[in-house]
Amino acid sequence: MTQEKMADQAANKDGFIAALDQSGGSTPKALKLYGVDDSQWSNDEEMFGLIHKMRAQIIKSPAFSGDKVMGAILFERTMDGDIDGVPTAQYLWEKCGVVPFLKVDKGLAEEKDGVKLMKPMPDLDALLERAVKKGIFGTKMRSVIDAADPKGIAAIVDQQFEVGKQILSHGLVPILEPEVTISIADKAEAEDILLAEITKHLDDIPAGKQVMLKLTLPTKANLYKPLIDDPRIMRVVALSGGYSREEANEKLAQNTGMIASFSRALTEGLSAQQSDEEFNAKLAAAIDSIFEASRAG
């Protein structure tokens, strides 16, 4: 019954997905933006403890609820941790009404043919089994497109769907994330190729199953509307990709049916130095603006 309720919320509810899944490579930058510099930790354990504290502060904020935050993506260590003695995924769903997702990729391989594929994930099945036991609903995995190279983009989409089927076999809903870098000169062309490649693979989705897509906000508004309307796609969500929150919200509102899955644009302006009252007010304003942009589309 819980899984059915989560699926209904993930597919149909107004709101957006909070991306709280910074991993080893991106954690120092996220902490610095949060006002915590690298002088405040001496090893990875301390660093991850600080980022968990930041995520817990966000999740425990009164504004962070299923009313506007449909789901949240967690890093593996966050899933394995707890908030006030309650496992994080369980806390999200039972205390906040927020659907928990898990980032499962292990980072990016070296660039080839204008793209960065995901590194191999030999332990993925074991991780997925743990995720199911911890109450996770779905997963997310990211690869990156840096050029409108048909061969490279085809390889990225092949890999995303191949691993996506492995995730579906565990009863989890995968969010496939082939990110197009926002600064490349041929971004619009890359997005056209990406759309065509994703469309080719829709028949690969097993009968009765659905996937989600996390895509860069497109240069041409509503480019991905055919994917949003396809019954094999549960939801299409947008990454902020380096845009400011204002820019990302503006672009998102131009794309009908697309909702946000923002990371840096969500936490923009939050600081460990703020009082609880100030922190909660800033976060509430951010959540309100992203929610409205998601609904406006």
Phi, psi and omega in degrees: 000318179301315180299321179295318179295318178298317181298319180296318179293315181298325184275328195235339190281141170300147179139193181214172179254124176277126180265099182250045193240027177304134181253195186307316184289325185261352183298314180303320179294317180297319179293321180298317178296335180273000178088020179239107183268173189289357175284350185264004172216155182241353177204174183299322182300316179293320179299312181291331174296321179291319180291326177295321178298319178297313181296320179297320179297320178295310185296325182279352180295140181304331183285342185272086181218166181295352176299323182231335178261101184292320183210172177215138179261129183251150168280154184306316181294329177291318176301320182283346179270188178218168177234118184053040177082002180250131178309140191303313182297319178296318178300314182303312186283313187281324183266328186250341185071031184247131182285126182271131174242162181230129171288126184244347182287160181251026179099186189254144173281173177295150182294137175211135181053038174077011180222162172242108176288170174282146173295157177303149180233071185295336182260018187298316182302318180295320178296318181295322177298318178296319181299317179299315180296331182271003175087018178287140180269319186210182184229170174217141178215138190242136166228169192228137178252119182250001179199155179278062181260112184303321181295313180296315181294322176299319180295320179297313183292321175306310183295316181300315182287325179298312179290326177302320179294324177297318180293317178301327182294344177264005180082013179256154180260115181278138166264114178272127185233085170269092186284132171263123181298129189289341187268357184284147184293329184255037182301313183298320179294318178299320181292323176297317179295317180299314178302315180297318181292318178298316181301321179299328187268356184298329178290347178283344181288124182303148180303135178083359180251161176222152171240166171246159178236138173241113190232151174298141176304123190283152176298318177265117180304140177067018177304322186266014180303322177299327178286320178300323183276351184282129183295344178277351178254116181292318182198147170247122182243157185249139172265152182280331167062018181108348173291151171294165179301319181298313179297315182298316179297320181297315180292320181299317183297343179273356185245101186299126175086353179270139177241166185278150162221078188262147176247280182298322180293336176284316186271359179306125177092353178274146183213143177296341182276351182284151171291162178303319182297314181292317179302311182296323179293317178297314181295319179299318179296319179296313180298317179300316184291320180289322177299315181294320179294322178295320181285328182297324179295000000 
